[in-house]
Amino acid sequence: MDIQPPAVQEALEARKPDAVLTPRDTLREVAPDVYLTHGVIGTVDEFNRGFNGNAGFVVTREGVVVIDSLGSPRLGRRWIDTIRSVTDKPIRYLILTHNHPDHSYGAVAFRRKTEAKIIAHPGTRHYLNSSQFEASVAYRKELLGSDFEGFKGVHADRVVEPAFGGPLELQLGGEVFHVYNVGGHHSFGDLLVHMPKRGITWAGDLYFQNRTTYMLDGDLDDYFKAHDLARELGTRLLIPGHGVAQEGPPFPMRRRTVSYVTRLRNMMREAVRNMSPLSRAVDKADEAFPEWEETALFEENHRKNANFVYTEMEKKILFGED
């Protein structure tokens, strides 16, 4: 299986000793005035330095709207430099699809180097005050060293509320952006960005490509609500947080990710109803997804996902928690 986006694969093949991957290396125009930089699908290493997620931007007549900030202060600065290599128009907005490090830890660079208004999910407030945030920052500071100098958690200028309500609408230079709060399907809080005039949807980590999703920070009910909302948007170009943009419908990444989550939920629900022990249910799930074994992070995420889903089903079925 070819896991990496072509832009990333080209950069890997052209890699020189001691080189470090930058957002400019994998930047591609995926639609007129719509740009996507492709992160490495995999874990942090010396070449990608935490550049493991996608980010994008849209150039309008009146300025730039940026989707996600990448995974460190250094990457955030390089991302701004990359945007400015394409256009000198001001960066007006930064929309953070969610608070996971690979998508949001570069936001401090935008706060310091631009006048952009930062839009995020209200759950970001809780994340920035959590022990999970503290542990994540400590881990990355140790792992990435000077790349994390000057890091600071960034609070949004505007949050999108309520969950699964009407979208926040942004209009800039003839482009329209609908920003939806899609609950906490993947993290402490997730946004989905739709451009209705263009039929473009920035899905964040709702759907994955060539990578096994990570479910432990999310909510299963919100996942299916978010999917139901997304599939009604009239999308013609689907841009994920990992992998390449797909034209459609259909969208293979959407079908595969939803199938994975649905099958895992159904397996764990049946196991709980049959009073099968957690360890046995997880072992069974470990053998039930051979078509996913070649995807990135399967070994790291799949058993954890199964364990998480089992406990969620246990809460619902045995204890009546919603």
N, C-alpha and C positions, 0 to 999 in steps of 0.2 A: 504494500500500500504506500502511495506517495502522500505522506502526511503534510508536508510543508506547502504553503502557498507558493506558486511559481516565483514570485518576487523574493521570497525568503530563500528558496532553494538556489536561485541565481546568486544571491549574496553569500550563501554558504560555500558554493563552489568557487567563488572568486575571493574567498577569504585569504588574507595575508597574515603572517605571523604577528601576534600581539594586536591584531585589529579588533575593533569594537563596533558592533552593529549600531547604526543610527537610523532614526525615522526616515531620513532622506533616502537611504539605501533601498527601502522597500515601498516608497511612495508611488502610487499609481492613480491616474484619473479614471474613475469607474463610471462616471457619467459627466456630461458637460458641467464644469465648475464644481464637481464633487470629487473629493480626493480621499483616499484611504491609505494609511500606512499599516503594513502587515507585520504583526509581531510573530516571533518564533513560537510554534506550537510545541510546548514542552516546558521544562523546568529552567530555573535560572542557572546560567553558566558564565564563564569569563567572556564569551563572545557577545551574548545578548544582554548581559548586565541587567536583567529584569525586564527586558523588552519582550514580553510574552503575551501581550494583548494588542488588539487593533485600536486605532483611533482615526478620526477623520475630520474633515472640515469642508464647508461649503462657502464659496466666494460669491457674494452678491454685489450689487451696484453700490451699496452703502456700507459694506463691511463683511466680516467673516464670522460665521458660526462654527464653533469647534465642538466635536463630540469626543469626549474623554481626553485625559491628560497624560496617559502612560504612567510608568511605575516608580519614578524617583524624581527628586528635584533636577538631577542632571538630565534625565530623559525629558522632563518637562521643558527645560531650556532648549534642548536640541529640537524638540517638537515645535516650539515657537520659531526657532531659526528656520526649520523646514517650511513652515507656513509662510514665513516672510521671504523665502526663496521663490515662492510662487506668486505672491501678491504683496503689495505694500499697503493695502487697505487695512484699516484698524480691525483688531479682533474685538468684536462687540459682545459675544456671549461664549461661555464655556458651559456645556451641558454634561454633567457627570451621570452616566447611565446607572452606575452603582458604586459602592464604596470599596470594592475589593482592590487590593494594592495595585495590580497591574493596570487598572483603569483610572485610578484617582490620586495616586501619590505624587504625581507631577503637578497637581493643581497649585501648589505653593508658588511655582514659577510664574504661572499666569497671574496670581495675585500681585506678585512683585514686579513683573515686567510688562504687564498690560493693564488696560482699563476695563477688561472684560467683566461683565456681570456673570457671576457663577450661579448656575441653576442646578439643584440637586433634590434628592428625595428627603423628606423630613426625618427619615430613619438615620440619616447621616449624623444628626446630632447625637443620637444614642450610641452609634458606632464610635464616634470620637471620644466618648466618655467610657468606653468599655475596656475590660481587661484584654479582650481579643485584639483591640487596636494597639494597646501598649505592647503586647507580646509580638505582634506583627512588625511593629516599628523596630523593636529591639533586635529581632531576628535579621531584618534587612540592613540595619545599621552595621551589624557585625559582618554580614555577608558581603555587602556592597561598599562598605567603607566610605571613601570620600564622595561617592555618588550621592550619599544621603546627607551631606553637609547642608545645614540650613533648613532641614525638613521641619515642617510644622503642619499639623492638621488644619484644614481649611473649612470654615463654615460657609454655607451658601448665602448669597445675597437674596435669593428667592427660592422657596421650596414649592413643590407641586402637590396640592391637596385637592380633594381627598383621594384615597385609594379607589381606583376603578370608577372615578367620577369623570366629568368632562375634562378635556385637555387644557393645559396652558397653551395659549396661542401666541407665537412670536411672528411678527412680520418685519422683514428687513430686506430692502432693496429688491422688491418684487417676489421674494421667496416667502413661503409660509411654512411654519414648523408647528406641529401639534405635539406637545410633550405630555405623555400620559404617565400617571402614577399607577404602576402595575403591582402594587403591594410589595411583598417581600419574597418573591418566588425564588430568588437565588442568593440574596444577601440581606443585610439589615433594611434594605429598601432599594427598589429598582424602578428605573424609568425606561420608557420606550419612546422613540422619536419618529414621527411620521411626517413626510412632506407630501401633502395631499395633491398638490398641483403636479408633482413629478412622479407620484407612485413609489416613492423611496421610503423604506423603513429601516431605521437603525435599531436593531433588536437587542443590543447589549449581549448578555449571556443567557438569553431565553433559549436560543438554539445554538448548538455546537457543531463544528465541522472537524472531523478527523481527531476528535478529542472527547474523552469521556467526561461528562459533566460532573460538577461537584455540588452535592445537594444539601450538605449539612448545615449551611447557613440560611436555607430557604424554608418555604412553607409549601407543602404539596397542594393544598387547596388553591393558594394564590398562583401556583404554577399553571394549573389548568384554566383558571380565570384569565390569566395573562395570555395564554395561548388562544383562548376563545376571542379575546379582544383583538389580538394581532391578526388573526386570520380573516377578520371582517374589514380590514383597512384598505383593501384594493391595492395591495402591494404588487409592484412589477419588478422592483429591485430590492432584494433583502440583503442587508449588510450586517454581518455578525460581529461579535466581539473577538472571535478567533476564526481564522480561515478567510476564504475569499467570498466576495459578493456573488450572489446567484440571481439570475433572471428567471422569472416565472410568472404565475404558477405553472407547474408545481415547483416546490423548493425541496430538494432532497434532504438538506440539513434539517429542515423543520420536521419532515416525516420521520427521519431516523431518531432525532432527539426525543420527540413526543412518544414514539414507539418504545424507546428505552425506558422512559419514566413510567409510562403506562404499564408495561410488562412487569417492571420491578414492583410497582404498587400492587398490582394484582397478585403477584407471587407472594409478597409479604402479607397481604390481607388474607389470602388463603391459609398461609402458615399459621397466622395468629388464630384464625377461626378453628383450625384443626389442632390447636395447642401444641404445635411443633416448636421445640426449643429454638431460641435465637441462633445458637451456633449451628444447628442443623439447617435452618432456613438460609443462613448466610452461605454456608458451604454449597447448598443446592443452587443458590443464585450465582455463585462463583463459576459454576459449570454450565449455566444456562444461556450465556451470552457470548458464544464463540466468535460471532461476527464483530464483536467489539474489542476482542483481545489485542488486535494490532493497532488500535487507536492510542494516541498519546494519553498518558496518565491513567490508563485502565488499571494497572497494578496498584497505583496510589489511591485511586478514588472508588473503584467499584465495590469492594467489600465494605468500605465505610458508608457508601450510599445505601447498600442493602441493610446494614445495621441500623442506620438512621430511619429508613422507611419502615422497617419492622417495628421500631419503638413508636413511630408515629401511628401506625395501624393499631398497635397495642393500646395506646391512649384512647383512640377512637372507639375501638370495639369492646375492650374490657372495662374501660373506666369512663366511657361516655364523654370524653373531652372533645370539644370542637375547636 
